[in-house]
Amino acid sequence: MKDAVPANARLTALTAALLLGPDGLLLRIARMKGNSEWLGTWGRVFWRGTGRVFLLPPLWMLLNAKGPAGFVHACRSLGVRRMALGALLYCIQNIAFIVAIELTYLVSVFSMIATGPLFSAAFSTLLLGETVPRHTLLSSAACAAFVIGIFADSFTSQSAEHLYGDAVALLVPICLGLYWVLCKSVKGQDMVPALSLSGVFGIVLALAIIGSSTAGGGGGGGGGGGVGSTSMSEPLTPRGAGAALALAAQTVLITVAFMLLTIGARHVPSAEISLYMLTEMVQGPLLVWAVVGETPTWRVLLGAAGILVTMGLESWASIRDSAREAE
């Protein structure tokens, strides 16, 4: 009989999922009020990367009651290849999330993200040889239909941005699915160093793009704080200060949330983690609707509701499977 899941592990994972809820709203506020390239798309990539680099190691040391030598040992134990691969996958999904939110409805982005466990199951079968339950196959088919419905709405939209945003958003669950499979393949190893290294990748890429934009004259009118919206030397206005505060809050929240999620995932079954993560799909769009007034089309809402219900049932079925195995 398997060991019971510790209550504090469940609380840690649930807290992490709840902390992720305001992320989309804070990104929207930063986009609307940003007046500098440092608050634009790649500026957000830079600051979120900075948070992972400078906040994750101290948090890890605090929670594990170890010093810098302990974190260095965790890096060495994980290995350069696995750490670099994990960092690359996380960095890509982080950038895809930020870009997708710039282009399409928040609920569309979270709907794509909610399909992550299905991609994880598919990659586990292909790469680890694991068997996929029948209910997961049925859930995959249902979610594929709902995703097609969301894309169909984008095709009928007057702006191609929604279509591009939906396509970019699909990179998030794909990369996260591969990331969680990598976590499974390195049992007993701590993946937090990979998350921290992903921040370095994000910082370097963001600086390169912002630097090239500045060298090119900063043209391109990023709109809403995008790259090239204003000179980086422009003083921060009250609107820009609001964007900076939103950006600081999301940097801290997202860093702490994924730290707690990584810790909770050591003991909590992945199906249960997925169920907790569905709270973000509900929190995010509701907060954006209440504060910003963003209202998606009925097709997007129908597809999102279908994915939410399907993934909720899929997680419940997976939890029942785990309970049977534990008996």
Disulfide bonds with the S-S distance in Angstrom:
none
